[in-house]
Amino acid sequence: MELRTLQALRTVVGSARQHDVRVRRATGVSGSQLWALDVIRQAAGITVTELAARLALHQTTASNLINALAARSLIRRSRDRRDQRVVHLHVTTEGARLLVRAPRPLSGLLVDALGRMPARDLQNFALSLAALLGAMHKSAPSAAGEFLLGE
């Protein structure tokens, strides 16, 4: 059973990586950047904090994604009129064009699949992953991270 489960995990990770390679070849951006771009398109004017929450990323990682997208002129930033510290994000025409030609799903293969799972299956899967991380932590506390690292 352990080896079958290991093979299934390898298939999940490998499939997600292959999709990311397809995204990079077709668009020149990473899968994470594409997902962020799509979220910004769906929620025009979203803030960095809101984007980080929607992508389940640390705010610093979300800022790095935003910087990469802005450097390619795929998004633009605008300051809030009432509070100049707040930055709103918008997809540019070039960003919209990129989204049209990008491989689907825009959120990535893994995020899309998790979103398609029935709630009960997803809950059971989350519990199983928590148990796996707990077992890893017992085997090697310093090697089993608590946070998902973004780009």
WODA-V682884 format. One record per pair of residues at least 12 apart in sequence whose C-alpha atoms are under 10 Angstrom apart, sorted by sequence separation. I is the first residue (numbers start at 1). J is the second residue. D is the distance in whole Angstrom. If there is no record, write none. Layout:
# WODA-V682884
I:J:D + I:J:D
This chain:
# WODA-V682884
19:31:8 + 20:32:8 + 39:51:7 + 48:60:9 + 50:62:10 + 51:63:9 + 76:88:8 + 77:89:5 + 78:90:8 + 133:145:8 + 134:146:10 + 49:62:8 + 52:65:10 + 76:89:6 + 77:90:6 + 133:146:8 + 17:31:9 + 20:34:10 + 37:51:10 + 48:62:7 + 49:63:9 + 75:89:7 + 76:90:5 + 77:91:9 + 16:31:9 + 36:51:7 + 39:54:8 + 48:63:7 + 51:66:9 + 75:90:5 + 76:91:6 + 77:92:10 + 36:52:9 + 39:55:8 + 74:90:9 + 75:91:4 + 76:92:6 + 48:65:10 + 74:91:6 + 75:92:5 + 36:54:9 + 48:66:8 + 73:91:9 + 74:92:5 + 75:93:9 + 36:55:7 + 70:89:10 + 73:92:7 + 74:93:7 + 75:94:8 + 76:95:10 + 35:55:8 + 70:90:10 + 73:93:9 + 74:94:6 + 75:95:6 + 70:91:9 + 73:94:7 + 74:95:4 + 75:96:9 + 69:91:9 + 70:92:9 + 72:94:9 + 73:95:7 + 74:96:8 + 32:55:9 + 66:89:9 + 72:95:9 + 74:97:9 + 74:98:8 + 70:95:10 + 74:99:10 + 36:62:8 + 40:66:10 + 69:95:8 + 37:65:9 + 33:62:9 + 36:65:7 + 37:66:9 + 48:77:10 + 32:62:9 + 35:65:10 + 36:66:8 + 47:77:9 + 33:64:9 + 34:65:9 + 45:76:10 + 46:77:10 + 47:78:10 + 33:65:6 + 37:69:8 + 45:77:9 + 47:79:10 + 32:65:8 + 33:66:8 + 36:69:9 + 45:78:8 + 47:80:10 + 33:67:10 + 41:75:9 + 45:79:10 + 30:65:9 + 33:68:8 + 34:69:9 + 40:75:8 + 45:80:9 + 29:65:10 + 33:69:7 + 37:74:8 + 49:86:9 + 30:68:10 + 37:75:8 + 48:86:8 + 49:87:9 + 50:88:10 + 51:89:9 + 29:68:9 + 47:86:7 + 48:87:7 + 49:88:10 + 29:69:8 + 47:87:6 + 48:88:7 + 46:87:8 + 47:88:5 + 48:89:8 + 45:87:8 + 46:88:5 + 47:89:6 + 29:72:9 + 45:88:5 + 46:89:5 + 47:90:10 + 28:72:10 + 44:88:8 + 45:89:5 + 46:90:8 + 44:89:7 + 45:90:6 + 43:89:9 + 44:90:5 + 45:91:9 + 43:90:8 + 44:91:7 + 40:88:9 + 41:89:9 + 42:90:10 + 43:91:10 + 40:89:6 + 41:90:7 + 42:91:9 + 40:90:6 + 41:91:6 + 39:90:10 + 40:91:6 + 41:92:9 + 37:89:10 + 39:91:10 + 55:107:9 + 37:90:9 + 38:91:8 + 37:91:7 + 41:95:9 + 37:92:10 + 40:95:10 + 41:96:8 + 55:111:10 + 38:95:9 + 37:95:7 + 38:96:9 + 41:99:9 + 37:96:9 + 38:98:10 + 34:95:9 + 37:98:9 + 38:99:7 + 37:99:8 + 34:98:9 + 35:99:10 + 34:99:8 + 39:106:9 + 34:102:8 + 38:106:7 + 39:107:8 + 29:98:9 + 34:103:10 + 37:106:9 + 38:107:7 + 28:98:9 + 35:105:9 + 36:106:9 + 37:107:9 + 27:98:6 + 31:102:10 + 34:105:10 + 35:106:6 + 36:107:8 + 26:98:9 + 27:99:9 + 31:103:10 + 34:106:6 + 35:107:4 + 29:102:10 + 33:106:10 + 34:107:7 + 35:108:7 + 27:101:8 + 28:102:10 + 31:105:10 + 32:106:9 + 33:107:9 + 34:108:8 + 26:101:8 + 27:102:6 + 31:106:8 + 32:107:8 + 26:102:6 + 27:103:9 + 31:107:7 + 32:108:8 + 35:111:10 + 25:102:10 + 26:103:7 + 31:108:6 + 23:101:10 + 24:102:9 + 25:103:10 + 30:108:10 + 31:109:9 + 23:102:7 + 24:103:9 + 22:102:9 + 23:103:6 + 22:103:7 + 23:104:9 + 22:104:10 + 23:105:10 + 20:103:9 + 23:106:9 + 19:103:8 + 19:104:9 + 23:108:9 + 65:150:9 + 19:105:9 + 64:150:10 + 65:151:8 + 64:151:8 + 20:108:7 + 61:149:8 + 62:150:8 + 19:108:7 + 20:109:8 + 58:147:9 + 61:150:6 + 62:151:9 + 19:109:7 + 57:147:9 + 58:148:9 + 60:150:10 + 61:151:7 + 17:108:10 + 18:109:9 + 19:110:9 + 57:148:8 + 58:149:8 + 16:108:7 + 17:109:9 + 56:148:9 + 57:149:8 + 58:150:8 + 16:109:6 + 17:110:10 + 57:150:7 + 15:109:8 + 16:110:6 + 56:150:9 + 57:151:10 + 15:110:8 + 16:111:9 + 55:150:10 + 13:109:10 + 12:109:9 + 13:110:9 + 12:110:8 + 32:150:8 + 33:151:9 + 32:151:8 + 31:151:10 + 30:151:9
